[in-house]
Amino acid sequence: MKILLTNDDGVAASGILAAKEAVSEFGETFVVAPANQKSGIGHALSINEPLRLNQVKLQDNSDAYSVSGTPTDAVTLGIYEVMNELPDLVISGINIGHNLGKGELTTSGTVSAAMEAASLGIPSIAVSQDILNTKIRFDEGNIDVDFSPTQKVLKGVVEKIIDKGLPNGIDLLNLNVPSFPDSLEPIVVGLCDRMYDSSIEKLIDPRGKPYYWIVSSEYPKYSEDSDWYYLHEKNIPTLTPLTLDMSYNLNKLKNW
């Protein structure tokens, strides 16, 4: 079995090494990820600039590849240049911080990398770990986080995919794990509406010109049958099946 691992936190991030350690017993692993932090870049593909692919060493001194582009670029180069074949499984993560909800799903580089692989028919998992210290969410490189609960949950999901494959109609899985879960058995649940409310912070630079930060606060509304509720209120891992087909009931539009 050949497994491609990627992320949006950068190739030197602790989470991708933790994911590799969790699944290395299942087969040959290939780590190909952005050279730098790319959180929030979504499904972007670099088509107007060249890309660099460099061999690097991870913290355990194993080989990996850095890509001077997006998570989607990393998946593409990983498959067509590094591996030169389709992997049996793609894992994106372990991301630092949760990836929940409909509103931000496709802005996530973690989820979008898994979506890119899934579009090629490859079983894919986007995996994220919630963190208590949100200040480290977008830090780069080695971060002191205990990934062991997420590693155990991820391993169980991979074992099930190896044993049964993904059910028909499911293209990829979105897995989120609390920092210190009360259970290692994920619940299958749908998406909340949003993770965050966005607002704009306007500042003035030394030359008197305005510049802006997009800032976020926790979205105040969520249903009790959503990934947000079970991850944060019940403190258990969530597993959400996703499909790439964003079309809806065609008859509703035909009868419009």
Secondary structure as a PSIPRED ss2 file (coil, helix, strand):
# PSIPRED VFORMAT (PSIPRED V4.0)

   1 M C   1.000  0.000  0.000
   2 K E   0.000  0.000  1.000
   3 I E   0.000  0.000  1.000
   4 L E   0.000  0.000  1.000
   5 L E   0.000  0.000  1.000
   6 T E   0.000  0.000  1.000
   7 N C   1.000  0.000  0.000
   8 D C   1.000  0.000  0.000
   9 D C   1.000  0.000  0.000
  10 G C   1.000  0.000  0.000
  11 V C   1.000  0.000  0.000
  12 A C   1.000  0.000  0.000
  13 A C   1.000  0.000  0.000
  14 S H   0.000  1.000  0.000
  15 G H   0.000  1.000  0.000
  16 I H   0.000  1.000  0.000
  17 L H   0.000  1.000  0.000
  18 A H   0.000  1.000  0.000
  19 A H   0.000  1.000  0.000
  20 K H   0.000  1.000  0.000
  21 E H   0.000  1.000  0.000
  22 A H   0.000  1.000  0.000
  23 V H   0.000  1.000  0.000
  24 S H   0.000  1.000  0.000
  25 E H   0.000  1.000  0.000
  26 F H   0.000  1.000  0.000
  27 G C   1.000  0.000  0.000
  28 E E   0.000  0.000  1.000
  29 T E   0.000  0.000  1.000
  30 F E   0.000  0.000  1.000
  31 V E   0.000  0.000  1.000
  32 V E   0.000  0.000  1.000
  33 A E   0.000  0.000  1.000
  34 P E   0.000  0.000  1.000
  35 A C   1.000  0.000  0.000
  36 N C   1.000  0.000  0.000
  37 Q C   1.000  0.000  0.000
  38 K C   1.000  0.000  0.000
  39 S C   1.000  0.000  0.000
  40 G C   1.000  0.000  0.000
  41 I C   1.000  0.000  0.000
  42 G C   1.000  0.000  0.000
  43 H C   1.000  0.000  0.000
  44 A C   1.000  0.000  0.000
  45 L C   1.000  0.000  0.000
  46 S C   1.000  0.000  0.000
  47 I C   1.000  0.000  0.000
  48 N C   1.000  0.000  0.000
  49 E C   1.000  0.000  0.000
  50 P C   1.000  0.000  0.000
  51 L C   1.000  0.000  0.000
  52 R C   1.000  0.000  0.000
  53 L E   0.000  0.000  1.000
  54 N E   0.000  0.000  1.000
  55 Q E   0.000  0.000  1.000
  56 V E   0.000  0.000  1.000
  57 K E   0.000  0.000  1.000
  58 L C   1.000  0.000  0.000
  59 Q C   1.000  0.000  0.000
  60 D C   1.000  0.000  0.000
  61 N C   1.000  0.000  0.000
  62 S C   1.000  0.000  0.000
  63 D E   0.000  0.000  1.000
  64 A E   0.000  0.000  1.000
  65 Y E   0.000  0.000  1.000
  66 S E   0.000  0.000  1.000
  67 V E   0.000  0.000  1.000
  68 S C   1.000  0.000  0.000
  69 G C   1.000  0.000  0.000
  70 T C   1.000  0.000  0.000
  71 P H   0.000  1.000  0.000
  72 T H   0.000  1.000  0.000
  73 D H   0.000  1.000  0.000
  74 A H   0.000  1.000  0.000
  75 V H   0.000  1.000  0.000
  76 T H   0.000  1.000  0.000
  77 L H   0.000  1.000  0.000
  78 G H   0.000  1.000  0.000
  79 I H   0.000  1.000  0.000
  80 Y H   0.000  1.000  0.000
  81 E H   0.000  1.000  0.000
  82 V H   0.000  1.000  0.000
  83 M H   0.000  1.000  0.000
  84 N C   1.000  0.000  0.000
  85 E C   1.000  0.000  0.000
  86 L C   1.000  0.000  0.000
  87 P C   1.000  0.000  0.000
  88 D C   1.000  0.000  0.000
  89 L E   0.000  0.000  1.000
  90 V E   0.000  0.000  1.000
  91 I E   0.000  0.000  1.000
  92 S E   0.000  0.000  1.000
  93 G E   0.000  0.000  1.000
  94 I E   0.000  0.000  1.000
  95 N E   0.000  0.000  1.000
  96 I E   0.000  0.000  1.000
  97 G C   1.000  0.000  0.000
  98 H C   1.000  0.000  0.000
  99 N C   1.000  0.000  0.000
 100 L C   1.000  0.000  0.000
 101 G C   1.000  0.000  0.000
 102 K C   1.000  0.000  0.000
 103 G C   1.000  0.000  0.000
 104 E C   1.000  0.000  0.000
 105 L H   0.000  1.000  0.000
 106 T H   0.000  1.000  0.000
 107 T H   0.000  1.000  0.000
 108 S C   1.000  0.000  0.000
 109 G H   0.000  1.000  0.000
 110 T H   0.000  1.000  0.000
 111 V H   0.000  1.000  0.000
 112 S H   0.000  1.000  0.000
 113 A H   0.000  1.000  0.000
 114 A H   0.000  1.000  0.000
 115 M H   0.000  1.000  0.000
 116 E H   0.000  1.000  0.000
 117 A H   0.000  1.000  0.000
 118 A H   0.000  1.000  0.000
 119 S C   1.000  0.000  0.000
 120 L C   1.000  0.000  0.000
 121 G C   1.000  0.000  0.000
 122 I C   1.000  0.000  0.000
 123 P C   1.000  0.000  0.000
 124 S E   0.000  0.000  1.000
 125 I E   0.000  0.000  1.000
 126 A E   0.000  0.000  1.000
 127 V E   0.000  0.000  1.000
 128 S E   0.000  0.000  1.000
 129 Q E   0.000  0.000  1.000
 130 D C   1.000  0.000  0.000
 131 I C   1.000  0.000  0.000
 132 L C   1.000  0.000  0.000
 133 N C   1.000  0.000  0.000
 134 T H   0.000  1.000  0.000
 135 K H   0.000  1.000  0.000
 136 I H   0.000  1.000  0.000
 137 R C   1.000  0.000  0.000
 138 F C   1.000  0.000  0.000
 139 D C   1.000  0.000  0.000
 140 E C   1.000  0.000  0.000
 141 G C   1.000  0.000  0.000
 142 N C   1.000  0.000  0.000
 143 I C   1.000  0.000  0.000
 144 D C   1.000  0.000  0.000
 145 V C   1.000  0.000  0.000
 146 D C   1.000  0.000  0.000
 147 F C   1.000  0.000  0.000
 148 S H   0.000  1.000  0.000
 149 P H   0.000  1.000  0.000
 150 T H   0.000  1.000  0.000
 151 Q H   0.000  1.000  0.000
 152 K H   0.000  1.000  0.000
 153 V H   0.000  1.000  0.000
 154 L H   0.000  1.000  0.000
 155 K H   0.000  1.000  0.000
 156 G H   0.000  1.000  0.000
 157 V H   0.000  1.000  0.000
 158 V H   0.000  1.000  0.000
 159 E H   0.000  1.000  0.000
 160 K H   0.000  1.000  0.000
 161 I H   0.000  1.000  0.000
 162 I H   0.000  1.000  0.000
 163 D H   0.000  1.000  0.000
 164 K H   0.000  1.000  0.000
 165 G C   1.000  0.000  0.000
 166 L C   1.000  0.000  0.000
 167 P C   1.000  0.000  0.000
 168 N C   1.000  0.000  0.000
 169 G C   1.000  0.000  0.000
 170 I C   1.000  0.000  0.000
 171 D C   1.000  0.000  0.000
 172 L E   0.000  0.000  1.000
 173 L E   0.000  0.000  1.000
 174 N E   0.000  0.000  1.000
 175 L E   0.000  0.000  1.000
 176 N E   0.000  0.000  1.000
 177 V E   0.000  0.000  1.000
 178 P C   1.000  0.000  0.000
 179 S C   1.000  0.000  0.000
 180 F C   1.000  0.000  0.000
 181 P C   1.000  0.000  0.000
 182 D C   1.000  0.000  0.000
 183 S C   1.000  0.000  0.000
 184 L C   1.000  0.000  0.000
 185 E C   1.000  0.000  0.000
 186 P C   1.000  0.000  0.000
 187 I E   0.000  0.000  1.000
 188 V E   0.000  0.000  1.000
 189 V C   1.000  0.000  0.000
 190 G E   0.000  0.000  1.000
 191 L C   1.000  0.000  0.000
 192 C C   1.000  0.000  0.000
 193 D C   1.000  0.000  0.000
 194 R C   1.000  0.000  0.000
 195 M C   1.000  0.000  0.000
 196 Y E   0.000  0.000  1.000
 197 D E   0.000  0.000  1.000
 198 S E   0.000  0.000  1.000
 199 S E   0.000  0.000  1.000
 200 I E   0.000  0.000  1.000
 201 E E   0.000  0.000  1.000
 202 K E   0.000  0.000  1.000
 203 L E   0.000  0.000  1.000
 204 I E   0.000  0.000  1.000
 205 D C   1.000  0.000  0.000
 206 P C   1.000  0.000  0.000
 207 R C   1.000  0.000  0.000
 208 G C   1.000  0.000  0.000
 209 K C   1.000  0.000  0.000
 210 P E   0.000  0.000  1.000
 211 Y E   0.000  0.000  1.000
 212 Y E   0.000  0.000  1.000
 213 W E   0.000  0.000  1.000
 214 I E   0.000  0.000  1.000
 215 V E   0.000  0.000  1.000
 216 S E   0.000  0.000  1.000
 217 S E   0.000  0.000  1.000
 218 E E   0.000  0.000  1.000
 219 Y C   1.000  0.000  0.000
 220 P C   1.000  0.000  0.000
 221 K C   1.000  0.000  0.000
 222 Y C   1.000  0.000  0.000
 223 S C   1.000  0.000  0.000
 224 E C   1.000  0.000  0.000
 225 D C   1.000  0.000  0.000
 226 S E   0.000  0.000  1.000
 227 D H   0.000  1.000  0.000
 228 W H   0.000  1.000  0.000
 229 Y H   0.000  1.000  0.000
 230 Y H   0.000  1.000  0.000
 231 L H   0.000  1.000  0.000
 232 H H   0.000  1.000  0.000
 233 E H   0.000  1.000  0.000
 234 K C   1.000  0.000  0.000
 235 N C   1.000  0.000  0.000
 236 I C   1.000  0.000  0.000
 237 P C   1.000  0.000  0.000
 238 T E   0.000  0.000  1.000
 239 L E   0.000  0.000  1.000
 240 T E   0.000  0.000  1.000
 241 P E   0.000  0.000  1.000
 242 L E   0.000  0.000  1.000
 243 T C   1.000  0.000  0.000
 244 L C   1.000  0.000  0.000
 245 D C   1.000  0.000  0.000
 246 M C   1.000  0.000  0.000
 247 S C   1.000  0.000  0.000
 248 Y C   1.000  0.000  0.000
 249 N C   1.000  0.000  0.000
 250 L H   0.000  1.000  0.000
 251 N H   0.000  1.000  0.000
 252 K H   0.000  1.000  0.000
 253 L H   0.000  1.000  0.000
 254 K H   0.000  1.000  0.000
 255 N C   1.000  0.000  0.000
 256 W C   1.000  0.000  0.000
